[in-house]
Amino acid sequence: MKLFHSLFITFMLLAFTSKAYAHTDNDPAQPVDTAMVLDKVQVTAIKQGMTLQKVPAASVIGAAGIERRHVDALKNLSQDIPNLLIPDYGSRMTSSIYIRGLGARIDQPVMGLNVDNVPIMNKNAFDMELADAERIEVLRGPQSTLYGRNTMGGVMNVYTLSPMHYQGIRFKAEYSSGKSYRIRASVYEKFNDNWAISVAGFHNHTGGFFRNRARNEMCDREDLSGGRWKLQWRKGRWSIDNTFACSVLDQGGYPYAYIGEDKFDDQGRLIIAKGEIAYNDPAGYERTSLTEGLTLRYDAPKFTLLSLTGYQLTDDRMTLDQDFQPLSYFTLNQSLTEHCLTQDVVIRSRGGQRYGWLFGAFGFYRHGKMSAPVLFKRTGIEELIFKHANEAVSGYAWDAEAAPEWELPLESNFKMPSCGMAVYHESRLESGRWSLTAGIRIDREKTTLKYHSRAELPYTFTTSEQVFHDVARINDRNSISHVYTEVLPKFTVLYALDEQNNLYASVARGYKAGGFNTQMFSDILQEKIKWEMTSGIPFEESDIMSYKPEYSWNYELGCHFSACRGDLRGEFSVFLIHVHDQQLTVFPKGQSTGRMMTNAGRTRSAGVEFSTRTTPWRYLMLNLAYGYTHAEFRNFDNGHENFAGKRVPYAPAHTLSLGAVWTIPTRVEWLGDLVLQGGMRGVGDIWWNEENTLRQPFYALFDASLRFEHKRYSIDIWGRNLTDTGHDVFYFKSMGNEFVQRGRKRTFGITLNLNLSFK
């Protein structure tokens, strides 16, 4: 903490005592785009029409910042945006996002994602390659009025390079630690004033960083390939954008280290040691994704009309050794195929009048088919089924004559159709220095789960007189449906001190959709089998298959400021969030094999956010982003314990990002500029459980790079986590055993970028 305090004081002294310098168009060194509010930069999300300086809690990273900081995926933004944490663990399927004390490990995301204005509805596809991203906008705080479900923490808008604005060839090659490499190539061509097209392709490979001792292989290797095709047409008041993207992923995963006491078998041989990764069955993640987006736009003198049509296919498969030990308990092979169609129609005013308005209608249809068979093996059958059955009545055993292989498949198949529609409106009135914005959305959604579960367990029951052979059979079909209607208002008032400095206050309601606990079905089937063996009467299911939506009221005060002729810019905000029915991932007590989502009564989150960028000297730029959140349970009783007053798990208390960029002109035309960049990203404390008995303390990771930057090429030598700081990014329990995933150690790499413009 002394180091943290010293860095903070040094940064602030530099920011406020250094001599300001006014940039001119002739400066050879251009400042890097950062996660900061920039004057007169438009929020290009079509549902926002104000400059960033008038949008509460908005951040943007431009093309230079994306390239220099190697933002190849959304998780690379973690900590650079105040109070935002996107941990890198498990696999690319695990796209957890935490912001302002909100978030959950599975199912519904807390932030929305739009790529070239197309909403990505399935969070399994959030962790994608951001090939040729031109700009990333992050709007923090509830955006439910304009964007609807699953945006109560904010929205991330990603825009890729436009062939209308850039023509040329781009190439990227990178090699780094873990036998990792990236190759990317793209071509941008404008045929005339009306037509332009671009084609991009990429391939990434990672050899892995974590070794599985039981299988003697790297468990986090990865191959990701894909491409994007973009067509743009402009004529008069009309414009058409069409984007098609696809990717194929083949990934290992789940480098979860056991952190309990060393385990030995009956002969005293070591099974698994504390701190090691050792599971005997295969694990990994495969995903094929397709995205098609069509944007039609008509710009009339007084209004703009837009139609956004999107289609997404997600076809993935997760293979998992669920006990994460070198023992034959059980495995999961979950596959999902989901089709999603979205349609958004927006009409908005234009022309800069005192009164501005927006009307919109949105609809979606999703249909998913999932198969999630759990295969129990000998140790799992003995320990998790017969051992517990014999605690009630002794004499049960596996019928080896009927099934000599000792394998018990628990089959679960699901169909998950859902659909929704919404209408929304926003009005903005400007009067002198005041700007008032009010909006409302009415959202209606129907979600359904159709399931078919099957299992057959051959067993024997031995008495003092004879041995009985029987089979416990489960064959269940059912359907569950829920309909939700939501009203989502928002109100913002802004007072402009001048063109660049303002104060604002906002109140908004957020909403996160409900869902179904499909990963609990193996536990339900276990209980049904044991119940049928021991009692012979139907098993009554508890109400754990569904979880309800999550709601929030967000109250926020803040300001945007600019000083020293624009060389010091920043924002500050304080917020208070009351959450009802917050969704949390929990692991049922005992020898359970699954995880489930539950609604945690009421929680409260309060905090501050501060970010600034300053250029104390013409070639030096400093950045700071800090967020603090105090998120606690106000009312959460799980039937065993009341957690009121405890911190909400997985949500970080502090996020901190410090950065410095020093650009040194070499005065050699073919060499360009020498760019030295260094920074620190810190996060913590993170509580791992509702009891608040386990936590990851605050830790800091230091990065640096040396870069030769020319308008046609750049060579970047970089390092991450230079101090080799040990830290944990994830914790969980399985069957009463505790596991963590360690963060990556020190890594180095070299990156080459070519930019051959046709202009």
QUIQUI-V502184 format. One record per backbone hydrogen bond with DSSP energy under -0.5 kcal/mol. CO is the residue of the C=O (numbers start at 1). NH is the residue of the N-H. If there is no record, write none. Layout:
BEGIN
co;nh
CO;NH
CO;NH
END
This chain:
BEGIN
co;nh
1;5
2;6
3;7
4;8
5;9
6;10
7;11
8;12
9;13
10;14
11;15
12;16
13;17
14;18
21;23
24;27
28;30
34;36
36;60
38;41
40;42
41;52
42;44
45;48
50;43
51;54
52;55
54;56
55;58
57;140
59;138
60;36
61;136
62;66
63;67
64;68
65;69
66;71
67;70
70;72
72;130
73;76
74;77
75;78
77;80
77;81
81;84
83;85
83;100
84;79
85;98
87;89
89;91
90;254
91;94
92;127
93;95
94;96
98;85
99;102
102;99
110;153
110;154
112;156
113;120
114;116
114;158
115;118
117;119
118;115
119;121
121;123
122;125
123;126
126;128
129;131
130;133
132;161
134;63
135;159
136;61
137;139
137;157
138;59
138;140
139;155
143;146
143;147
144;148
148;151
151;143
153;141
154;112
155;139
155;157
156;114
156;158
157;137
158;116
159;134
159;135
162;165
162;166
167;758
167;759
168;188
169;756
170;186
171;754
172;184
173;752
174;182
175;750
176;180
178;207
178;208
180;176
181;205
182;174
183;203
184;172
185;201
186;170
187;199
188;168
189;191
189;197
194;234
195;191
195;192
196;232
197;189
198;230
199;187
200;228
201;185
202;226
203;183
204;224
205;181
206;222
210;219
210;220
211;213
212;216
212;217
217;212
218;221
219;253
221;252
222;206
223;250
224;204
225;248
226;202
227;246
228;200
229;244
230;198
231;242
232;196
233;240
235;238
237;299
238;235
239;297
240;233
241;295
242;231
243;293
244;229
245;291
246;227
247;289
248;225
249;287
250;223
251;285
254;256
255;257
257;740
258;275
263;271
263;272
265;268
269;265
272;263
273;276
276;258
276;278
277;213
284;319
285;251
286;317
287;249
288;315
289;247
290;313
291;245
292;311
293;243
294;296
294;309
295;241
296;307
297;239
298;300
298;305
302;350
303;300
304;348
305;298
306;346
307;296
307;309
308;344
309;294
310;342
311;292
312;340
313;290
314;338
315;288
316;336
317;286
318;334
319;284
320;322
320;332
321;324
325;280
325;327
327;329
328;379
328;380
329;377
330;322
330;323
331;375
332;320
333;373
334;318
335;371
336;316
337;369
338;314
339;367
340;312
341;365
342;310
343;363
344;308
345;361
346;306
347;359
348;304
354;356
354;430
356;428
357;349
358;426
359;347
360;424
361;345
362;422
363;343
364;420
365;341
366;418
367;339
368;416
369;337
370;414
371;335
373;333
373;375
374;376
374;410
375;331
376;408
377;381
378;382
379;383
380;384
380;385
381;385
381;386
382;387
385;389
386;390
387;391
388;392
389;392
389;393
395;462
397;460
398;400
399;403
403;406
408;376
409;411
410;374
411;454
412;372
413;452
414;370
415;450
416;368
417;448
418;366
419;446
420;364
421;444
422;362
423;442
424;360
425;440
426;358
427;438
428;356
429;436
431;434
433;496
434;431
435;494
436;429
437;492
438;427
439;490
440;425
441;443
441;488
442;423
443;486
444;421
445;484
446;419
447;482
449;451
449;480
450;415
451;478
452;413
453;476
454;411
455;474
456;458
457;472
458;399
459;470
460;397
461;463
461;468
466;463
468;461
470;459
471;473
472;457
474;455
476;453
478;451
480;449
482;447
484;445
486;443
487;489
488;441
489;509
490;439
491;507
492;437
493;505
494;435
495;497
495;503
501;497
501;498
502;560
503;495
504;558
505;493
506;556
507;491
508;554
510;552
511;150
511;151
512;550
515;547
516;518
517;520
518;521
520;524
521;525
522;526
523;527
524;528
525;529
526;530
527;531
528;532
529;533
530;534
531;535
531;536
532;536
539;541
542;544
545;517
547;515
550;512
551;580
552;510
553;578
554;508
555;576
556;506
557;574
558;504
559;572
560;502
561;570
563;566
563;568
564;567
567;615
568;563
569;613
570;561
571;611
572;559
573;609
574;557
575;607
576;555
577;579
577;605
578;553
579;603
580;551
582;600
584;586
584;598
586;588
586;596
590;592
592;735
596;586
598;584
598;600
599;601
601;581
601;582
602;634
602;635
603;579
604;632
605;577
606;630
607;575
608;628
609;573
610;626
611;571
612;624
613;569
614;622
615;21
617;620
619;663
620;617
621;661
622;614
623;659
624;612
625;657
626;610
627;655
628;608
629;631
630;606
630;632
631;648
632;604
633;645
635;602
636;638
636;643
641;638
641;643
643;646
646;633
648;651
650;652
653;629
654;684
655;627
656;682
657;625
658;680
659;623
660;678
661;621
661;663
662;664
662;676
663;665
664;674
667;669
668;671
668;672
672;666
672;668
673;675
673;709
674;664
674;676
675;677
675;707
676;662
677;705
678;660
679;703
680;658
681;701
682;656
683;699
684;654
685;653
686;696
687;650
689;692
694;688
694;689
695;697
696;685
696;686
699;683
701;681
702;722
703;679
704;719
705;677
706;717
707;675
707;709
708;710
708;715
709;673
712;755
713;710
714;753
715;708
716;718
716;751
717;706
718;749
719;704
720;747
721;724
727;743
730;741
732;739
734;737
737;734
738;259
739;732
740;257
740;742
741;729
741;730
747;720
748;177
749;718
750;175
751;716
752;173
753;714
754;171
755;757
756;169
END
